[in-house]
């Protein structure tokens, strides 16, 4: 007589991460899942490796195994229909969805394809979490120098949260009013990683780097007047930081900062 419980294949046995693969093998070892059921799950997973070809995009379903998180969709240059099709494919495979640099028009298409998707207006991002990310070990603080830096800061914060991290937002603490930062010193020093976002002269990461033991990921923004050269002044200032332990990502790259900070926060 067939044991229907051990032969059932459903979303519980869908493989989307390395943890899922280990869980599947452990279920077979314990006798909770039959080898035939495990084989069917693996066959279904391998059918879409290393990518799924949509004609205009090759969606990388193998990325969570290689890097620990799914492919992220960069919205600029893609039509709303293309973004929605890619989003649907990612979500259908059980992966969390993150679309960066997008807008309300694209979100309308994505929401039709992925009910429950969330639009983060300030961050210009779309998310659909599926609890496939292991939790980080500590808190990632996202500190922004000014309100004008919030689109980049929020891109970092939303990304870090989707990647399984607890995020503490600390905004409008630029050095023109440095007492605002020092008033929150206890919050800053308890973070495991700090993402410091600043335009203008880009000094905030150096200041934070000088008062914490945690690594600081510096993000220059394109905010500023003429001689800021679209963020180049802040970028060069951060690259020349006197504080040790400051790493710098590209101009306005909140996503890249969050990805690096998340990797650090997941280290043992």
Secondary structure, DSSP 4 states (H G I P E B T S, - for coil): ---HHHH--SGGG---SHHHHHHHHHHHHHTSS-HHHHHHHHHHHHTT-S-EE-SS-EE-TTHHHHHSS---EE-TTS-HHHHHHHHHHHHHTT--EEEES--HHHHHHHHHHSTT-EEETTTTEEEE--S-SPPPSSEEEEEESSGGGHHHHHHHHHHHHHTT-EEEEEES--GGGTHHHHTTHHHHHT-SEEEEEE-TT--HHHHHHTT-SSEEEEEE-S-SSGGGGGGHHHHHHHHT-SSTTEEEE-TT-HHHHHHHHHHHHT--
